[in-house]
Amino acid sequence: MANWLVSGAASGVGRAVAQAGLAAGHECVLLDIDEHGLNETAGGDAKARLLVVDVADDDQVAGVGAELDRSEFRLDAVSLNIGIEFRLEKLVEQSVEDIHKLVNVNLVGTILLLRAVIPFVNKGGSVTMIASTSGIRGAEKSAVYSSTKLALVGLARSMCLELAPEVRINCVSPSGIETPLMHRVLGDRVADYDPRVSIPLQRRNEPEDIANVVMFLASPAARQITGSNIVVDAGTSMM
């Protein structure tokens, strides 16, 4: 069995990845700012190690590396699922505070957490970061969010050169995922996106759909895949 680290593990895609890893028998370090959500994800599984971490806090992120070092816990797979709630607004209407918060969490938080854990990834290991199709296609009233997600694709493409041949790194870019976060962001607008009309496969992504791709990328079956961005959008890019 392998050793995993999963951020954003208290809900959504992070929870689905964490639970898939635990179900596969892996030892998993689970990170999130939401302690209650982490406990729900772990469900008392003895293979789960929980760390309450705010990725917007540089010292707390550095502490993740210190904890891995202290416990001599080496990693075979890392899944970075970092994203925060935001309001759908035009860029000129968005507050400077909200812009900084989105960039600091979604992008800087991911970069710093990646920087903290890379020294502990074993040869042959895998890192996967969750981006978004909004970073590729663009999304109305989501300019900053989309920018942070597209930046992760560039990060993976550059880091694959730094980490090869020992470690692989990829992105997964989903379209809309059926999560509480999506409903909070879209609010009443969720009803405007009828999957029978707007999605070729006629269903929205579930967190487990994304977790399945992360599991594949972490497996030996994906040993030749690095620096890639895997789009999981049920065909919406074709419309």
BELLINJO-V509989 format. One record per backbone hydrogen bond with DSSP energy under -1.0 kcal/mol. CO is the residue of the C=O (numbers start at 1). NH is the residue of the N-H. Records with the same first field share a line. If there is no record, write none. Layout:
CO = NH + NH
This chain:
2 = 27
3 = 76 + 77
4 = 29
5 = 79
6 = 31
11 = 15
12 = 16
13 = 17
14 = 18
15 = 19
16 = 20
17 = 21
18 = 22
19 = 23
20 = 24
21 = 26
22 = 25
27 = 4
28 = 49
29 = 6
30 = 51
31 = 9
32 = 53
34 = 38
35 = 39
36 = 40
37 = 41
38 = 42
39 = 43
42 = 45
45 = 48
47 = 28
49 = 30
51 = 32
54 = 57
57 = 61
58 = 62
59 = 63
61 = 64
62 = 66
63 = 67
64 = 68
65 = 69
66 = 70
67 = 71
68 = 73
75 = 122
76 = 126
77 = 5
78 = 128
79 = 7
80 = 130
90 = 93 + 94
95 = 99
96 = 100
97 = 101
98 = 102
99 = 103
100 = 104
101 = 105
102 = 106
103 = 107 + 108
104 = 109
107 = 111
108 = 112
109 = 113
110 = 114
111 = 115
112 = 116
113 = 117
114 = 118
117 = 120
118 = 121
120 = 75
122 = 125
125 = 168
126 = 78
127 = 170
128 = 80
129 = 172
132 = 135
133 = 137
134 = 138
139 = 142
141 = 89
142 = 146
143 = 147
144 = 148
145 = 149
146 = 150
147 = 151
150 = 154
151 = 155
152 = 156
153 = 157
154 = 158
155 = 159
156 = 160
158 = 162
159 = 163
160 = 164
163 = 167
166 = 124
168 = 127
169 = 227
170 = 129
171 = 230
172 = 131
173 = 232
174 = 133
176 = 205
177 = 179
179 = 183
180 = 184
181 = 185
182 = 186
183 = 187
186 = 189
187 = 190
188 = 191
189 = 192
190 = 193
194 = 197 + 198
195 = 199
199 = 202
205 = 178
206 = 209 + 210
207 = 211
208 = 212
210 = 214
211 = 215
212 = 216
213 = 217
214 = 218
216 = 219
219 = 222
220 = 223
222 = 225
228 = 171
230 = 173
232 = 175
233 = 236
234 = 201
235 = 238
236 = 239
